[in-house]
């Protein structure tokens, strides 16, 4: 398929890899799913869509195949990471994906990206069974200044930011287990290790 016809053409990507991983006891980014780390697993989904401009926010390890963009305002959570990355993004729209939801299928992200081209608001996020996922969405790159205002003037909550700017919804068709957060060792062994060994 020609590059300009692939779903991710004209889209940048940010993988959010921050957080203390305190409940896991080790960096979630470096956990393995099949032969890849969680981090590379998420990056590969972007590449499968044809996205070539990919950044990672919040990763402190050494195994990353794309640029890691430092926060301009450390300690401000996901919104702080997005603000920094959006200023370096090359494309006008940015696919955002958290590292701790590795089971979200690439096909679901493709639907999200396609729907984002028809959105009315400056952001569109996935929703499954009524639960909204702000870290699985497509945002306009030019929201960086509004993110900065949220960080400086308010608490810097991603949901508060979304509620202020308004956003559209992409209803998920994926199984509910696709959105499982892998936050604890038992989550990892039950949802990842055991499933791989059962194949």
Secondary structure in CASP SS format (residue, H / E / C, confidence):
PFRMAT SS
TARGET T0000
AUTHOR 0000-0000-0000
METHOD secondary structure of the structure
MODEL  1
X C 1.00
X C 1.00
X H 1.00
X H 1.00
X H 1.00
X C 1.00
X C 1.00
X C 1.00
X C 1.00
X C 1.00
X E 1.00
X E 1.00
X E 1.00
X E 1.00
X E 1.00
X E 1.00
X C 1.00
X C 1.00
X C 1.00
X C 1.00
X C 1.00
X C 1.00
X C 1.00
X C 1.00
X C 1.00
X C 1.00
X C 1.00
X H 1.00
X H 1.00
X H 1.00
X C 1.00
X E 1.00
X E 1.00
X C 1.00
X C 1.00
X E 1.00
X E 1.00
X H 1.00
X H 1.00
X H 1.00
X H 1.00
X H 1.00
X H 1.00
X H 1.00
X H 1.00
X H 1.00
X H 1.00
X H 1.00
X C 1.00
X C 1.00
X C 1.00
X C 1.00
X E 1.00
X E 1.00
X E 1.00
X E 1.00
X E 1.00
X C 1.00
X C 1.00
X C 1.00
X C 1.00
X C 1.00
X C 1.00
X C 1.00
X C 1.00
X C 1.00
X E 1.00
X E 1.00
X E 1.00
X C 1.00
X C 1.00
X C 1.00
X C 1.00
X C 1.00
X C 1.00
X C 1.00
X H 1.00
X H 1.00
X H 1.00
X H 1.00
X H 1.00
X H 1.00
X H 1.00
X H 1.00
X H 1.00
X H 1.00
X C 1.00
X C 1.00
X C 1.00
X C 1.00
X C 1.00
X C 1.00
X E 1.00
X E 1.00
X E 1.00
X E 1.00
X E 1.00
X E 1.00
X C 1.00
X C 1.00
X C 1.00
X C 1.00
X C 1.00
X C 1.00
X C 1.00
X H 1.00
X H 1.00
X H 1.00
X H 1.00
X H 1.00
X H 1.00
X H 1.00
X H 1.00
X H 1.00
X H 1.00
X H 1.00
X C 1.00
X C 1.00
X C 1.00
X C 1.00
X C 1.00
X C 1.00
X E 1.00
X E 1.00
X E 1.00
X E 1.00
X E 1.00
X E 1.00
X C 1.00
X C 1.00
X E 1.00
X E 1.00
X E 1.00
X E 1.00
X E 1.00
X E 1.00
X E 1.00
X E 1.00
X E 1.00
X E 1.00
X H 1.00
X H 1.00
X H 1.00
X H 1.00
X H 1.00
X H 1.00
X H 1.00
X H 1.00
X H 1.00
X H 1.00
X H 1.00
X H 1.00
X H 1.00
X C 1.00
X C 1.00
X C 1.00
X C 1.00
X H 1.00
X H 1.00
X H 1.00
X H 1.00
X H 1.00
X H 1.00
X H 1.00
X H 1.00
X C 1.00
X C 1.00
X E 1.00
X E 1.00
X E 1.00
X E 1.00
X C 1.00
X C 1.00
X C 1.00
X C 1.00
X H 1.00
X H 1.00
X H 1.00
X H 1.00
X C 1.00
X C 1.00
X C 1.00
X C 1.00
X C 1.00
X H 1.00
X H 1.00
X H 1.00
X H 1.00
X H 1.00
X H 1.00
X H 1.00
X H 1.00
X H 1.00
X H 1.00
X H 1.00
X H 1.00
X H 1.00
X H 1.00
X C 1.00
END
